[in-house]
Amino acid sequence: MSTTGSTPDGLPLAFNRNPCEPLKPWITRIGVTSVTLPEGQSIECGTFGEHPIMRMIYGSRWTAQTADGLQVFSPGERGLALFFGPCTKMMRLKAHGTFRVVTINFAPGAIQGLDLPPIEQLNDRILPFDCFTHEAFPAEAYSPQADISAWLASAENQLQHDVKRAELPPPNPLLREFETLCLTDPGASLDRFAKANGIARRTLERIVNRDLGVSPRFAMRRARALDMAAALLKVASREEEPEIALRYFDQSHVTREMRQLFDTTPGRLKKGSHPLLLITMEIRQSRRLDAIARLSSDEPRPWRDPAAEPQ
């Protein structure tokens, strides 16, 4: 059972929105998730984030298959702060029972002012601390509350405090432009994009590799696959599904990409249950709709059940 929203089929979703104006240079989306599972039940699937994500996790034990091997996290009621680096493929996760999570999605290039390893060293890894304080435990303001809106507001206030204290420099504007390209037209010409921004293709590749940890070509391939996964999981706009499918040469191309990046087939992704992945995909698609101005940030998403929204 979820108290933070769900799909019409009853699958849990995060209650998420754009951050307040002072956070927008560094944060793209902030959300809270509350899922109650029957005793002894677990959820096993994965997550797939293009950019760094910080999660404050409370409740049951979690396990994750990362670039450092199998990691086990036991947050309990006190909670744990976990900093997820960008994913180059789906990271397998398992929640071993009821959980509560605050999710903070960073903008591309936003972590450059923090005391962290170079971003390419963070790919497919989880660092067990708050990236602002390097503490293992979350600040009290992130603790779950019964009032979902109040919980999200409290988390946002704490985040504002941490970002201000860190004195983060604003990210390179080119990175936001490139993110918008990945969200809106991941089949576009990189040469044309570079020229439109007054730089050489080589400069684009250098900046993206340095600040995103992957090549521009891979970033766009990953974005296409994430849109396709969102369509298969039914958290994409129905009218966009034909255009998303046309980005691939044929069905074998789709199957190959899903196998390589999600370790599954399109059919299994569509028919199976993937609650944790669904939550990540839904937050990204909300961000995508904002980027293409399809909906304003406060309009309901078409894949959410209006009757299940927090009051």
ABEGO torsion letter per residue (X at the ends): XBAAEBBAAGBBBBBBBBBBAAAAAABABBBBBBBBBBBGBBBBBBBBBABBBBBBBBEBBBBBBBAAEBBBBBAEAAEBBBBBBBBABBBBBBBAEBBBBBBBBBBBGAAAABBBBBAAAABGBBBBBBAAAGBABBBAAABBBABAAAAAAAAAAAAAAAAAAAGBBBBBAAAAAAAAAAAABAABBAAAAAAAAGBBAAAAAAAAAAAAGBBAAAAAAAAAAAAAAAAAAGABBAAAAAAAAAABABAAAAAAAAAAAAGBBAAAAAABBBAAAAAAAAAAAAAAAAAAGABBAABBBAABBAAABBX
